[in-house]
Amino acid sequence: MKKTILKKYAKLLVSKGVSLKKGQELNIYANVDQVPLVTEIVREAYKAKAKRVNVEWSSDEITRLNYRYRSLKTMSEVLDWEKAKLQHRVDNLPARLYIMSSDPDAMKGVDQEQVAKARMATYPIMKPYLDKVENKEQWCIAGAASKAWAKKVFPELSASKAEEKLWEAILYTSRVWDDPEKEWEKHNRDLAKRCEFLNSLKLKELQYKSSNGTDFKVGLIPDGIFAGGSEVALGSGIEFNPNIPSEEVFTSPMKGKAEGIVYATMPLSYQGELIEDFSVRFEDGKAVEVHAKKNEELLKQMISMDETACMLGECALIPYDSPINNTGILFYNTLHDENASCHLALGRGFTNCIRDYEKYTQKELEEKGVNSSMIHVDFMIGSKDMNITGITEDGKEIAIFRDGNWAF
């Protein structure tokens, strides 16, 4: 990848992704295969007058070794220095940038039950810190090509050619064109108009139907709103883009209001493994039955992570005719694949999808119907013939999607 292109991408992630401001700290989380990109990001951050840039490196191989050899007891601990890092995050609100480049099959063969138990043990310790920074931080998740990921996407190509082709796809779908910053400003305005129209409809329910068998309805929160594109950090008022790329307009549905069955239209990358060809059936808002041709047990484990992991936290609308879907590429990566297709998310909802959310406590937002869980896992259900109908508060039916695309 040419250095000039990496610099342009790095500048976009700093200026429009996390929207770093003078005097702020930036935390970057990346795999060791991304030194060239991270170097450019650090350079751009200091050009933006960052106070400090901290880089936390990871490695798929080392993570696998930790999962293989560490005991459940040590994996379940949150040490004092880790708590101190969390407290520093609470006190200083550093911007956070996550660079995703892992092999979709990186954790194949790992004891996922042990990993799940460790997460269930550490989450209650971390949650009080996470609640304190909810909606106050600037953060962004973005993709970066690696040889292992690229070979999964383009197995017929050599590793170097596959990596180059994956980089091209990532940059294209991230709108790294002539002037990426202006492209994102325009894109955010378009998504904001979609949200404004949907919010004017005062919908109480969405009904989904597709020829693959999806027949599903979900209730919406009376005070809920649709959001998409850029967000604004509570307190600072700084506008940032949490996902690059992003094509979605989304909301958090009413906890406990979901009925019917949905069929996934893309594989789900979860905990470093792929769950494929699966369906989820809901009753009284809960996922009560799941089936998968590959990794069904992992899917069952996922919806059992806590009492509310089996409930929905998000409904996202993305047209079939979208830049990511039009590439014809299956990325095997949720960040990109979720923005190619309508999707749902099991687990935690978004408290900022409540109108005037800043006026309420976390508990009050949950009481309004936002699901709270230790997981938030997106899975794709969009199809070429998907129809979505909105039901208004007065019972009127409004076409939201017809044949996979916006009906308005």
N, C-alpha and C positions, 0 to 999 in steps of 0.2 A: 504494500500500500504506500502510495506517494506521501511524503511528509507534508506536502502542502494540503492534501486532503485531510490528513489526520489533524492538522492544525485547525482547519475550518470546522471539523466535527468537534474538536475539543473546545473551541470558542463557543459553539452553539450550546454544548452541555453546561458550560460555566455561565453564559449570559442569559440563556432562555430556559435551560434545564433547571438548575438550582437557583438561578438569578442571584449569584453571589454579590454581596455588597461590601463596600470598603470597611475594613476592620473586622469582618466575620472570619470565623474558622470554617474550614472545609474538611470533611472526612471522606476519603475515597476508599471504597471496598472493591478489590479487583483480584483476578487470578494472575498468577505469576507469568502467564503467557502474554500479558498486556502491558509490558514495560514501555514500549514506544508510545502507545496512546496515553497512558497515565502520565508519562513525562510531559507530554504536550498539555495535558489538563492542568498539571501542577504549574507549568509555565504561565498558562492563561489565568489561573487563579491568582498568582502573584501580580500579574499585570493588572488584575482587577482590585489590587490592594488588599488581598487576603491577609489576615493577621497571622494565620498559621495554617498549613496544609498537612494533614495526617493521612498516611496511606497504610491500610491494613491489607496485607497480601494473603492470598489463600492458594491452595493447590488441591486439585481433585485427588491426586494420589495420596497426599498427606492426610486429607480428610478421610479417605478410605482406611488408611492405616490406623487413625485414631478410633474410628468406629470398630475396627477389627480387634484392637488390642486393649483399649481402655475398658475398665469395668463399668457396669451400670452405675455403680456408686459414684465414681469420679466423673462420669458424664452427666450426672444429675446434680452436681454441685455448681453453685455460683460463688466464686471466690471473692474475697474482699476487694482485690484489685479490679475485678470485673464490675462489682457494685460501684466502686469509685468512678469507673469510666461512665457508667450509667448516670451517676449523680452529676458528673461533669457535663453530660449531655443535657440534663435538666437545667443546670445552672447557666449554660452558655449557648444553648440552641445552635450548635454548629450546623451548617448545611451538609447534607449527606448525598453522596453520589455513588450509586451501585453500578458497576460495569459487569454485565452478564456475558460469559463466554464459555461456560462449562459444557462438557460432553453430556448430551442428554442421557446417556447410559452410564454415567460416571459411578453411580453407587449400586450398579447391578451386582447382586450377590451379597450385599450388606445385610446384616440382621436388622430388618426394618422394625421389628417389634421392639428391639432394644432401643433403637433410635427414638421411636415414638414414646416409650416410657421415660426416656431422659428428657424429652421436650415437655412432657406432662409434668415432670418434677421441677424443671427450671422456670416454666412460664409463670406460676403464681409468685415466684420471687421477683421476677422482672416486671410483672404487670404494673405495680404501683409507680415505677419509674416511667413506663411507657404511657400510662394514663396522663402523667403530668406534662408530657410534650405533645399530646394528641392535638393535631391541627395547628400547632404553633411552629413547626419546622418547615424549612424548605428542603425538598428531597427530589431525587430523580433516579429512575432506573433506565438504563440504556444498554444496547447490545454492542458486542465487539466480536469479530470473527476469530475463531481458533481452528487449528487443524483438525482436532478431534470432533468438534461440533460440525465443521464444514464437511467432513467425510461422511457423517451421518446424513446430512442433507443432500450431498452430491456424491454418492458412493461410486459412481462410474468414473469420476475424475481423479487425477492424482491429488495428493494432499495439498500441494502448493496451488494448483489451479482451482481446487474446490474452495480453498480459503479465500482466494482472490474473488471468486464468484459470490461467495457469501458476503464478503465486504461490500461488493457492489449492491447487493440486495439490501443490506442493512442501511447503507447510506442513502439509497434511493427512497426506501420506505420511511426514513427519518427526515426526509425533505432536505437533505444536504445538497442543495442545488446551487444556483448562482448566488443567491443571498438568503441563506438558511434562516436568519433572524426575521427577515421580512416575511418569508414564507410561513413561519410559525405564527407571526402576528395575524396574518390573513386567515390561517387555518383556525386559530382560536376564535376569531370573530365568527366564522362560519358555524363552528360547534356551539357557540354561545347563542346564535339565532335559533338553532334546532332546540336547544334547551328552553329558551324563552317561549317558543311555540308550545312545546309539550307541557310546560308548567301552566300555560294559560288554559289547558283543557280540563284541569282538575280531575284527573283520572283516579279511579278507585281500584282498577283491576286491569291486568294484561292477560290476553288469551293467545296461546301459541299453538299453531298447527302446521304439520309438515307431512309429506307423503312417506317419510321414513318411519312414521309411527308416533312422532312427538305430538302429544295432545295434552296440554298443560295450561293451568291458569294460576296466577299469583296475585295476591292482594297487595295494594300499595298503602303507604302511610298517609293519613289525611294531611299532615303537615310536611310531607315529603316533597322533595324537588329533584329534578333531573339536573345533572352536572356533566361537564365534559371539557376537555382541553386544559387550559391553565386553571390553577387554584390560587387562593390568596391566604397567606399565613396569618393566623389569628394573632393580633397584637401588633406585629410589625407592618402588616398590610402589604407585604412583598408578594408580587405575582410570580409564580413559578410553574413549570410543567413537570408533573410527577412521572409521566411516562413519555419516553421518546423511543419509538413512535407511539402515536395514539390516534385512534379513529372513533373512539366510543363516546356515546352519550349514555349515562348510567344513573341508576338510583338504587337506594336500599329499600327492599320490599318490607312489608309488614311481617314481622316474626310470627310464625305459626299459621300463615295464610298461603298455602301452596297445595295444589291437588293435581294429580295426573302423572304422566310419564314423559320423560325427555330422553332422546337418544343423542349421544355425543357424535359429532361429525368430524372430529380430529382427535388424535391421541393426546393424552394428558401427561405432561412431564411432572412427576411428583417425587420429591426426595431422591432425585437422581435416577429414577426409573420411569418407564413408560407404561401407562395404563391405556389399553387399546380396546376399541369396539365395545363400548359399555353403555349402559342405560341406568337411569335413576328414577324410581317411582316414589312419589310423595303422597302422604296422607296427613291431614291436619298439620301441614307445614313441615313435616319431618320426612327425611329420606328413609323409607321403611324397607326398601328392597333395591339392591344393586346387582348388576350382572356385568361381567367383562370377560372377553375371550382371552385377555392377557392381564395378569396381575389383579385378579378379582379380590384376593385377600388383602392386598395393599389398599384397594378402594374401600373395602369394609373397615379396615383399620383407620383410614383417614376420617371417616364419618363417625368414628368412635373416640376421637381424641379428647373430647369433652362432651358434656350434655347437649351443647348447642351446635356442635360441628355438623350435625345432620340437618341443620336448618340453613336457609338461604340468607346471604348478606348482600347480594348484588344482582341486579338485572341490567345487562349492558346491551345496547342496540348499535349494531354496525352493519351497514349495507353489504350485501354480497358483492356488489360492484364497488369495491374499495381498493385503494392502491396496493395493499398487502395481498389481498386475495387475488388481485389481477396479475401478480407476479407468477402465479401458479406454483409457488414454492410452499411446501410443508416444512416449517422451520424446526419442528420438534422443540419449541421453546415458547412458553406461555406468553411472554412479553409480546412476541410478534404474532403468534397464532391467535391470541385472543383479540387482536385488533384486525383480524381478517374475517371475523365471524361473530354473530350474536352469541353472547355467552351468559352463563350464570356463575355465581360463586357461592360455594358452601362455606359457612362459618361467619366470620366477623363482617359486620356492615360498616357503613361510613356515617359517622355522626354528623358530618358536614353536609349530608343530604337531607337535613331537616331545616326548614325555613327558620332563620334567625337562631341557628344552633348555638351561637355564642352566648345566648341569654340563659342557657340551661346547663345543669350539671351533667356529668357523664351518666349518672344514675337516671336522671330525668329523661335523657335522650333514649336510653334503653327502655324505659317505661313507655315511651311513645311508640316503640316497636322496632328499634334498631337492634339487630342481633349482636351479641357479644360472644366471642369465641377466641381460642388461641390460634385457630387457623383461618386463612382466607385463601381458598383455592378456586381458581377460575377454570371452567371447562366449557368447551365450545359446542354450540348446538345449532348454529346458523346453517341454512341450506338455500339452494337456488330457488326452491319453491315455498319457503317459509312465509306464512301469513301471521301477522300479529295484529290483534284487534284490541283497542282500548275501550274500556267501559267507564263512562263518566259517573259522577256522583248522582246524576238524575237518570241514569240507566241508558243513556244514549251510546250507540256503538260508533266508534271512529276508527277508520283504517289507519294503522300506524306503519305496517309493512305489508307489501303485496309482492309476491314472487321474489322474496329475498331482499327487496330494496325499499327505501322510504316511499310511503304512499302519498307524501305531501312535499 
